[in-house]
Amino acid sequence: MTDRYCVFGNPISHSKSPMIHAAFAEQTGEDIDYTAIEAPLDDFAGAWRRFTAAGGRGANVTVPFKEQAFSLCDTLSERARRAGAVNTLLLGADGRSHGDTTDGVGLVRDLEHHGVSLAGARILVLGAGGAVRGVLEPLLAAGPASLLVANRTAAKAEALAVDFADLGEIRGGGFDVVSGPFDVVINGTSASLGGELPPLPDDLFGTGATAYDMMYGAEPTVFLSWAAKRGACTVDGLGMLVEQAAESFFQWRGKRPLTEPVRESLRRTL
Ligand code: ATR
């Protein structure tokens, strides 16, 4: 029998997740049906309940429901508990809802696939919102020499650093405390959406450094264009999208799809 999965969001019509999971299913021979569902803004729990009552086995969760998904779970992975958000739901055989977040492991795997070594690296993360909170646990688990979180609102970055201090060498502050060089600089702000750039010093990048933007598009983001002019290798967030999906697929089906061909075919659709 075909097993049902979906991605919940609002809006959701532009989601690439159905295309990605269809490619994974074809590649691995798994018999799944994966659709996009627009959940009501004020009743995510009801949407999940209706989906599972109709035979749904699991779901991805995107904006703006990751915190509501977190709240309804009966059990949580450690990384989801740390993130305070859930992007992957799994219905257990006992009918209980389990929550995980695969965004951070998606980021770390994408960096690895691009040949970027995080162990011993000096990492700068820009931003301190939900997107950044969701990736800090796997970044720290990769064993960087240091991790600085810098944010427009300094207090939010400082609070994040306190929350994650038991996991590794992490500091937080405003953009004024940023002083290079760094080996890896990750933009997790939504500034690129408005075509803006956080105020950053010119000497941010060490030799061979990588600039990573969690956003992606047909054209390089403002941050990646800026970084390329300063000599950094640049990577956008399309691979992170595919890698987080692959980890969700693994949680549901126990199989790891190849991600590179899916990333490349997705790139051609941008
Ligand atoms: P998300 O879920 O995408 O992380 P969020 O929680 O609203 O969304 O966080 C947005 C992040 O982008 C924050 O770090 C925000 O900085 P503030 O905490 O100071 O608001 C950052 N951001 C948004 N627009 C920005 C801009 N123009 N310049 C710098 N940082 C910006």
Residues whose N, C-alpha, C, O or C-beta is under 5 A from the ligand:
A	BS01	ATR	G127 A128 G129 G130 A131 V132 N151 R152 T153 K156 G188 T189 S190 A191 E196 P198
